[in-house]
Amino acid sequence: MGYIYIFNLQGGTDRIVSLFPHGPDRFPNMATCTRTVWKVLAGCRRHLLSVGIPTYTGVSQIAQRNIPVRTFAAARTQKKVKKEETEKEEKKEVKTKRVIDDKNRHKPYGKTAWKPVDDVYILRFYPRTIHSASDAIDLLKKYQALDFTPCSQPVYVDLKLDMKLEKKKRVDAFISTVHLPHPIKTEMNKVLLFTEDANQIKVAQESGAALAGGAELIQPILDDEISADFYVAVPDILPKLLPLKSKLRKKFPKSKRGSVGMDIPKMLNLFKSGHEFMVESDCYVRTQILDMPTEHILANLQTILVDVCSRRPADMGPFIERAIISSQTSEALWFNSEDVLPKTAEKKKE
């Protein structure tokens, strides 16, 4: 009692291990005995698991062994190479993608037909109709009569421009002022001239400037005591006007806008009755044209389109990607901008 017999499965000698190596008096209770039994059995289990490993004298069988760790570095590089190859193949497929020509088809690709048969139809099933400029204006006038809206409501033009140039360059957003053949406003704009020359001040007053003066006008403008629709200046006084740059912002005189120069009567004549428009959201020009006879609207529209197209180099192709005309109550109508441009402008574009 108090001993356990251990078999050696590796061909060695069997052993008899005592459960009470220090004598039975040292283990007065049964719980201590059971703990000792479990320790012995745990050692037997480790001994049995190491059956397939050859025994070496002088080396402990319980010593930890270094298990080789498998690395997957080579497999990962292969995956990266495969991904790069697939990306290159996809790029080649995109470049060599065949463009579908719908000109000689009985219906456009992915659409029901070229033109709807009925008056009521779903827009997404048919290609968008692009009208001529005169037809689009006539349709707007018909819509006004059908909607019982006033005939004097403004007409808006929305242009989308292709601002891209070579080598990832872009056309800078611009602000332009043009003389419309048929002015929209009946009142003259208020123009202020910055100059310190007494003779130039006299010329400005004779040409219709609302105010003319030098550095003494800076503080009243900062205090909102003086304001104007447009600000023009001569080149000599520009360094003194830098405190107004944050106040005037886009209205600050600049040579690109034509608000800085020595020809004072010409500048005042332009900004007193000029129509201003700008590029918004990187590539859009949205401007207003007052509702008037069709011939007047076409003349004003032609003036704006010619000025817009002059902002891009002539060898870069068409500048206007999309042209829309609409009123406050009617739907937007797409029109062909090339029909409005004169032949000289078209040659420059080509």
C-alpha positions as CSV (number, residue, x, y, z in Angstrom):
1,M,0.0,0.0,0.0
2,G,1.4,3.4,-0.9
3,Y,3.4,2.2,-4.1
4,I,2.6,2.5,-7.8
5,Y,4.2,0.3,-10.6
6,I,5.3,2.2,-13.8
7,F,5.9,0.3,-17.1
8,N,8.6,1.5,-19.4
9,L,7.5,1.1,-23.0
10,Q,10.8,2.0,-24.6
11,G,12.6,-1.2,-23.6
12,G,14.1,0.1,-20.3
13,T,13.6,-1.3,-16.8
14,D,10.3,-0.9,-15.0
15,R,10.1,1.2,-11.9
16,I,8.2,1.2,-8.6
17,V,7.5,4.6,-7.2
18,S,6.4,5.1,-3.7
19,L,3.5,7.4,-3.0
20,F,5.0,8.3,0.4
21,P,8.7,8.9,-0.2
22,H,9.0,10.7,3.2
23,G,7.0,8.1,5.1
24,P,3.3,7.6,5.6
25,D,3.3,9.8,8.7
26,R,4.0,12.9,6.6
27,F,0.6,12.4,4.8
28,P,-2.0,12.2,7.5
29,N,-5.1,12.9,5.2
30,M,-6.4,11.3,2.0
31,A,-6.5,14.6,0.0
32,T,-2.8,14.9,0.1
33,C,-2.5,11.4,-1.2
34,T,-4.7,12.0,-4.1
35,R,-2.8,15.1,-5.1
36,T,0.4,13.1,-5.1
37,V,-1.2,10.4,-7.2
38,W,-2.3,13.0,-9.8
39,K,1.3,14.4,-10.0
40,V,2.7,10.9,-10.6
41,L,0.1,10.2,-13.3
42,A,0.8,13.5,-15.0
43,G,4.5,12.6,-15.2
44,C,3.5,9.2,-16.7
45,R,1.4,10.9,-19.4
46,R,4.4,13.1,-20.5
47,H,6.6,10.0,-20.5
48,L,4.2,8.0,-22.7
49,L,3.8,10.9,-25.2
50,S,7.5,10.9,-25.8
51,V,7.6,7.2,-26.9
52,G,8.5,7.9,-30.5
53,I,11.5,10.0,-29.5
54,P,14.8,8.1,-28.9
55,T,16.1,8.3,-25.4
56,Y,19.5,9.8,-24.7
57,T,21.4,9.3,-21.5
58,G,22.1,12.5,-19.7
59,V,19.4,14.5,-21.5
60,S,16.1,15.2,-19.7
61,Q,13.0,13.9,-21.5
62,I,11.0,16.8,-20.1
63,A,13.3,19.5,-21.6
64,Q,11.6,21.9,-24.0
65,R,12.2,21.3,-27.7
66,N,12.4,24.1,-30.3
67,I,9.6,23.6,-32.8
68,P,10.4,25.1,-36.2
69,V,8.0,27.9,-37.2
70,R,6.8,28.0,-40.8
71,T,7.0,31.3,-42.6
72,F,4.8,32.4,-45.5
73,A,7.0,35.3,-46.9
74,A,7.5,33.6,-50.3
75,A,3.7,33.0,-50.7
76,R,2.9,36.6,-49.9
77,T,5.3,38.0,-52.5
78,Q,3.7,35.8,-55.1
79,K,0.3,37.2,-54.2
80,K,1.6,40.7,-54.6
81,V,3.1,39.9,-57.9
82,K,-0.2,38.3,-59.0
83,K,-2.1,41.4,-57.9
84,E,0.2,43.7,-59.8
85,E,-0.1,41.6,-62.9
86,T,-3.9,41.5,-62.7
87,E,-4.0,45.3,-62.2
88,K,-1.8,45.8,-65.3
89,E,-4.1,43.5,-67.3
90,E,-7.2,45.5,-66.1
91,K,-5.6,48.8,-67.1
92,K,-4.7,47.4,-70.5
93,E,-8.3,46.2,-71.0
94,V,-9.6,49.7,-70.0
95,K,-7.3,51.4,-72.5
96,T,-8.2,49.0,-75.3
97,K,-11.9,49.1,-74.5
98,R,-14.0,49.2,-77.7
99,V,-16.1,52.3,-78.1
100,I,-19.6,51.6,-79.3
101,D,-20.7,53.8,-82.2
102,D,-24.4,54.5,-82.1
103,K,-24.7,56.6,-85.3
104,N,-25.8,53.9,-87.7
105,R,-27.8,51.8,-85.1
106,H,-31.6,51.7,-85.2
107,K,-31.6,52.6,-81.5
108,P,-28.8,53.7,-79.1
109,Y,-27.0,51.2,-77.0
110,G,-29.0,50.5,-73.8
111,K,-32.0,52.6,-74.8
112,T,-35.4,51.9,-76.3
113,A,-35.2,54.1,-79.4
114,W,-33.8,57.4,-80.6
115,K,-37.0,59.3,-80.2
116,P,-40.2,58.7,-78.2
117,V,-43.4,58.1,-80.1
118,D,-45.8,59.5,-77.4
119,D,-45.9,62.8,-75.6
120,V,-45.5,61.1,-72.2
121,Y,-42.5,58.8,-71.8
122,I,-39.8,57.8,-69.3
123,L,-36.7,60.0,-69.8
124,R,-34.1,57.4,-68.9
125,F,-35.2,55.1,-71.7
126,Y,-34.4,57.6,-74.4
127,P,-31.3,59.7,-75.2
128,R,-31.5,63.4,-74.2
129,T,-32.7,65.6,-77.0
130,I,-30.3,68.5,-77.8
131,H,-32.1,71.5,-79.4
132,S,-30.8,74.4,-81.3
133,A,-30.5,77.6,-79.4
134,S,-33.5,79.2,-81.2
135,D,-35.7,76.2,-80.7
136,A,-34.8,76.0,-77.0
137,I,-35.8,79.7,-76.5
138,D,-39.1,79.1,-78.4
139,L,-39.9,76.2,-76.2
140,L,-39.2,78.3,-73.1
141,K,-41.7,80.9,-74.3
142,K,-44.3,78.2,-74.9
143,Y,-43.8,76.7,-71.5
144,Q,-44.4,80.2,-70.0
145,A,-47.7,80.5,-71.8
146,L,-48.8,77.0,-70.6
147,D,-47.7,77.6,-67.0
148,F,-49.4,81.0,-66.8
149,T,-46.0,82.5,-65.6
150,P,-45.0,86.1,-66.3
151,C,-43.2,86.8,-69.6
152,S,-40.6,89.0,-67.9
153,Q,-39.1,86.3,-65.7
154,P,-35.3,85.8,-66.1
155,V,-33.7,83.2,-68.3
156,Y,-30.6,81.4,-67.0
157,V,-27.7,79.8,-68.9
158,D,-25.7,76.9,-67.4
159,L,-22.4,76.0,-69.0
160,K,-20.1,73.1,-68.1
161,L,-16.6,73.7,-69.2
162,D,-13.7,71.4,-70.0
163,M,-11.0,73.0,-67.8
164,K,-8.3,70.3,-68.5
165,L,-5.1,71.1,-70.3
166,E,-2.0,69.2,-71.2
167,K,0.2,67.6,-68.5
168,K,-2.4,67.6,-65.7
169,K,-2.8,71.4,-65.9
170,R,-6.1,73.2,-65.7
171,V,-7.5,76.5,-66.8
172,D,-7.7,78.9,-63.9
173,A,-11.2,79.9,-62.7
174,F,-12.0,83.3,-64.0
175,I,-14.3,86.3,-63.5
176,S,-15.3,88.2,-66.6
177,T,-17.3,91.3,-67.3
178,V,-18.7,91.8,-70.8
179,H,-20.9,94.4,-72.6
180,L,-24.1,92.8,-73.6
181,P,-25.8,94.1,-76.8
182,H,-29.1,94.3,-74.9
183,P,-28.4,95.2,-71.3
184,I,-30.1,93.4,-68.5
185,K,-30.0,96.2,-65.9
186,T,-31.6,99.6,-66.4
187,E,-29.5,101.3,-63.7
188,M,-25.8,101.9,-64.0
189,N,-23.3,100.2,-61.7
190,K,-21.6,102.2,-59.1
191,V,-17.8,102.3,-59.9
192,L,-15.0,103.7,-57.6
193,L,-11.6,104.6,-59.0
194,F,-8.4,104.6,-56.9
195,T,-5.8,107.2,-58.1
196,E,-3.8,110.0,-56.5
197,D,-3.4,112.1,-59.7
198,A,-5.7,115.1,-59.7
199,N,-6.0,115.1,-63.5
200,Q,-7.1,111.4,-63.5
201,I,-9.7,112.1,-60.8
202,K,-11.1,114.8,-63.0
203,V,-11.3,112.5,-66.0
204,A,-13.0,109.8,-63.8
205,Q,-15.6,112.2,-62.6
206,E,-16.3,113.3,-66.2
207,S,-16.6,109.7,-67.3
208,G,-19.2,108.9,-64.7
209,A,-17.3,107.4,-61.7
210,A,-19.2,107.4,-58.5
211,L,-16.1,108.2,-56.4
212,A,-12.4,108.8,-57.2
213,G,-9.6,109.3,-54.8
214,G,-6.4,107.9,-53.2
215,A,-5.4,106.3,-49.9
216,E,-7.8,108.5,-48.0
217,L,-10.7,106.2,-49.2
218,I,-9.2,103.0,-47.6
219,Q,-10.4,103.6,-44.0
220,P,-14.0,104.6,-44.9
221,I,-14.2,101.4,-47.0
222,L,-13.0,99.3,-44.1
223,D,-15.6,101.0,-41.9
224,D,-18.4,100.3,-44.4
225,E,-19.0,104.0,-44.9
226,I,-18.3,103.8,-48.6
227,S,-19.2,100.9,-51.0
228,A,-19.4,100.4,-54.7
229,D,-20.4,97.7,-57.2
230,F,-16.9,97.7,-58.9
231,Y,-13.5,99.0,-57.9
232,V,-10.9,100.0,-60.5
233,A,-7.4,101.5,-60.0
234,V,-4.3,102.7,-61.8
235,P,-1.2,100.5,-61.4
236,D,0.8,103.1,-59.3
237,I,-1.6,102.9,-56.3
238,L,-1.9,99.1,-56.0
239,P,0.8,98.7,-53.2
240,K,-1.2,101.1,-51.0
241,L,-4.4,99.1,-51.5
242,L,-3.2,95.9,-49.9
243,P,-5.2,96.5,-46.6
244,L,-8.4,96.3,-48.7
245,K,-7.6,92.9,-50.2
246,S,-9.3,90.9,-47.4
247,K,-12.3,93.3,-47.4
248,L,-13.0,93.5,-51.1
249,R,-11.9,89.9,-51.9
250,K,-13.1,89.2,-55.5
251,K,-13.8,92.8,-56.1
252,F,-10.2,93.8,-55.5
253,P,-8.7,95.5,-58.6
254,K,-6.8,93.0,-60.8
255,S,-5.3,93.3,-64.2
256,K,-6.7,89.9,-65.3
257,R,-10.2,91.2,-64.8
258,G,-9.5,94.5,-66.6
259,S,-10.0,96.6,-63.5
260,V,-6.4,97.9,-63.4
261,G,-5.1,100.1,-66.2
262,M,-4.4,103.6,-67.5
263,D,-7.4,103.9,-69.9
264,I,-9.8,105.3,-67.3
265,P,-12.8,106.1,-69.6
266,K,-12.6,102.6,-71.1
267,M,-12.6,100.9,-67.7
268,L,-15.4,103.0,-66.3
269,N,-17.5,102.4,-69.5
270,L,-17.0,98.6,-69.1
271,F,-17.9,98.4,-65.5
272,K,-20.8,100.9,-65.4
273,S,-22.9,98.9,-67.8
274,G,-21.1,95.5,-67.9
275,H,-22.5,92.1,-67.1
276,E,-20.3,90.0,-64.7
277,F,-20.2,86.2,-64.5
278,M,-17.7,83.8,-63.0
279,V,-16.7,80.1,-63.0
280,E,-18.3,78.3,-60.0
281,S,-17.5,74.8,-58.6
282,D,-14.3,74.5,-60.8
283,C,-16.1,74.2,-64.2
284,Y,-19.6,75.8,-64.2
285,V,-20.7,79.1,-65.5
286,R,-24.2,80.1,-64.4
287,T,-25.5,83.5,-65.5
288,Q,-28.7,85.3,-66.0
289,I,-30.3,86.7,-69.2
290,L,-33.4,88.7,-68.9
291,D,-36.4,87.5,-70.8
292,M,-36.8,89.5,-74.0
293,P,-37.3,88.8,-77.7
294,T,-35.6,85.8,-79.2
295,E,-33.2,87.8,-81.3
296,H,-32.0,89.8,-78.2
297,I,-31.5,86.6,-76.1
298,L,-29.5,85.0,-78.9
299,A,-27.3,88.1,-79.2
300,N,-26.6,88.2,-75.5
301,L,-26.0,84.5,-75.4
302,Q,-23.5,84.7,-78.3
303,T,-21.6,87.5,-76.5
304,I,-21.2,85.3,-73.3
305,L,-20.2,82.2,-75.2
306,V,-17.6,84.0,-77.2
307,D,-16.1,85.5,-74.1
308,V,-16.1,82.1,-72.3
309,C,-14.4,80.3,-75.2
310,S,-11.7,83.0,-75.5
311,R,-10.4,81.9,-72.0
312,R,-8.9,78.6,-73.3
313,P,-6.1,78.1,-75.9
314,A,-7.5,77.6,-79.4
315,D,-5.5,74.4,-80.0
316,M,-7.1,72.5,-77.1
317,G,-10.4,71.7,-78.7
318,P,-14.0,72.6,-77.7
319,F,-14.3,74.4,-74.3
320,I,-18.0,74.0,-73.6
321,E,-19.0,70.4,-72.8
322,R,-22.7,71.1,-72.0
323,A,-25.0,74.0,-72.4
324,I,-28.4,74.3,-70.7
325,I,-31.0,77.1,-70.9
326,S,-33.9,77.4,-68.5
327,S,-36.2,79.8,-66.7
328,Q,-37.5,79.9,-63.1
329,T,-40.5,77.7,-63.8
330,S,-39.6,75.7,-66.9
331,E,-37.5,72.5,-67.2
332,A,-33.9,72.7,-68.3
333,L,-33.4,72.4,-72.1
334,W,-30.1,71.3,-73.6
335,F,-28.9,73.2,-76.7
336,N,-26.0,73.0,-79.1
337,S,-23.6,75.8,-78.2
338,E,-21.7,75.5,-81.6
339,D,-24.8,76.9,-83.4
340,V,-24.6,80.1,-81.4
341,L,-20.8,80.7,-81.8
342,P,-19.8,82.7,-84.9
343,K,-17.7,81.0,-87.6
344,T,-14.5,82.8,-86.6
345,A,-14.8,81.5,-83.1
346,E,-15.4,78.0,-84.4
347,K,-12.3,78.1,-86.5
348,K,-10.3,79.2,-83.5
349,K,-11.7,76.2,-81.5
350,E,-10.7,73.8,-84.3
